């Protein structure tokens, strides 16, 4: 059964791995793509935290009388981080798919092309 990794973009939080063999398969398929995936998750978490922190800082500045309307641009920073995170996430999967990465959900097995031959990674249940 062939499934797409994801059909719709998400900001900040990306889907978890279906199985540990999918995560390790991507790591063995493309370590650089896996590293980009981890960086995307960290940036997404930072953006999610800023969604809640930025309005609080604006309210704090208003409360103390130091608010300036130009500070409202700080509300765009979390969403910019979310968009950057999504771009990196999609790029990490593009790197894996470029090497022919495929995950078989029924057998919990990842496979990809390496040096002209098909490699597989799966965990024995």
C-alpha positions, 0 to 999 in steps of 0.5 A: 500500500503506497501512502504519501508522507503528507498531503497538506502543509502544517506549520510548527508541528510535523507528523510523528513517524509511523514506526521506528523503522521509518525513522531509522530508514530515513536516517540510513537513506539520507543522513543529511535529509534526516538532519534537516528534518530534525532542524525543521522540527526544532525551528517549528517548536521555536515558532510554536513557542513564539506564537504564545510568547510574542503576544505576551510581550506586546501586552507586557510592553503595553502594560508598562507604557513602552508599546509602539505600534511598530512592535506588532511586526513581532507577531509575524516572526512565529509564522515566518519560522513556521513557514521556514520549518515547513520548507525544511521539512518538505526539503528533507523528504525531497532528499529522501524521495530523490534516493527512491525512499519508500516505506511499506506501512504493512511490513514496517520496512523502509527501502531506498536506492544506494549505489545502484542496488535496493537497500531495506531497513526493517525491524523484526516484530 
